[in-house]
């Protein structure tokens, strides 16, 4: 019992220490760290609307964190979640534009399917290049992020552009494609997408721990030679791992496209694909822990938004500093655990 409590307490202590270290940096800018932390907490949880926005920002981070974790369990590093979520969101919007008369829930299901399939296809490309050509997935996914941005821009501006707006955005999706916003959060664009993200975390955890393909995926990620000796196709699982990661990332934009905006907007992502890497690292690639990790990063994103108005010398960019400090302290905790284990063996 004590060991289980210690396992829970250690990451909590590491996160708390990281927040305190990050906040202490504000002293150099002439601000009171405690005042800054109070502002962040108040902005993130001060009202039902604030809480709704925190959960809204946490939703895509859950998906991108799960995407990174899924690839990592297969021994791969998915840096391409940003491109995968961009094309997934665009595909959901295009489905709603091409079939505007489709009613709910079929319209929503079609948009979700389009987002998953498009993201999975975009993720499978670097997986195939890794398996067949030996190309490193970090390089190919980074390059495909740029390709995805260019492709999304071309489709948005030249094929399905909203001609009634000066902003680079698509036409609105049909009413049968829209999520209903929760009324308990005073207008915050929080929808059932948050429930989908939580269920995806549970489903991925079950898949990895309780299914044969999940075991094969983890076996390849642990040791490719051992997996090959056991008769597991390493190349097939590498393609599958990246396709799975891409499909999950493709869902990251549906909360915005089918809920908040009702259309695809260029630049809607606040670097969700890249922040998802930090979310997965903080959770140590545990799908269930990603729920709480994404909530923390969503709170920091929302909480830091008011720093531009409430302080003189600190801006919302402090959220990035806090995220970095949290990751560093959690990683330091992990290194300390590894050191203790090696010392015990000696």
C-alpha positions, 0 to 999 in steps of 0.5 A: 500500500505504501509503495502504491501511495509513493508511486502516486505521490512522486509525480505529484511532487515533481509536478508541484516542484516544477510549477514552483520553479517555473513561477519563481522565474517571474521574480527576475521580471519583477513579479510576485510568484505567488500572485502569478500562480493565483492568477493562473489558478483563477483564470483556469478554474475561477468560473464555470466558463474558465473550467470549460475552456480548460477542458476544451484546451485539454481535449486536443492535448489528450488526443495528441498525447495518446498519439505520441504514446501509441507510437512510442509503445511501438518503438517510434517517435511521432513528431507528426501529430501536428500535420496529422491533426491538421489534415484530420480536422480538414477532412472532417470539415470537407465531409460536412461541406460535401454532404451538408444535408446529412443529419445527426448522428450520421453526419457526425459519424462520417466526419469522425471517420473522415478525420480518423482515416485521413490521420491514419493515412498520413501517419502510415506514410512515415511508418511505411518509409521506416519499415520499407526504406529505413527512413527515420520517422522523426525526420519524415514526420517533421517534413510531412508536417510542412507538407500537411500545412501546405496541402491544407492551405491549398484545399482551404483557399482554393477548393472550399474557401468561405468567400464571405470571410477575409480569414483563411477558413472553409465554408461552414459544415452542415448542421447535422455535423455539429456537436451540441455544446454543454450548457453547464459551462456558460458558453464555453465551446466544450462538447462531447469531444472531451468524453471521446478523448477520455474514452480513447485513453481507456480504449488505448490502455485496454488495447495495449494491455489486453489484446494480442495486437497491443502485445505485439506492438509493445513487443516490437517497441521493447525489442525488435529482434526478440519480436521477430524471433517470436514470429511478429512482423516488425515492419507490419507493426511499425506501419500499424503503430504510425497509422494508429498514432495518426488516426488518434491525432486526426481526432484532435481537431474535431472539437474545434471543427464540429463544435467551437467554429463549425468550420476549419480555420487555418492556424486553429491549432495552438501547437497541439501536436507538439505540446502533445509530446510533452503531455505524453512525456509527463504521463510516461506514455501511460494512456490513463495518466495522459488524461490528467497530464493533458488537463494540467497542460490545458489549465496552464494554457488557459490560466496563462492567458490572463497574464497579459492583462493582469501583470506588467512584466509577464505574458502568457508565454510563461505557460511554456516555461512552466510546462518545460519546468514540469517536464524537467522535474518529472524527467529528473524524478525518473532518472532518480528512480533509475539510479536507485534501481541500478544502485540496488542491483550493485 
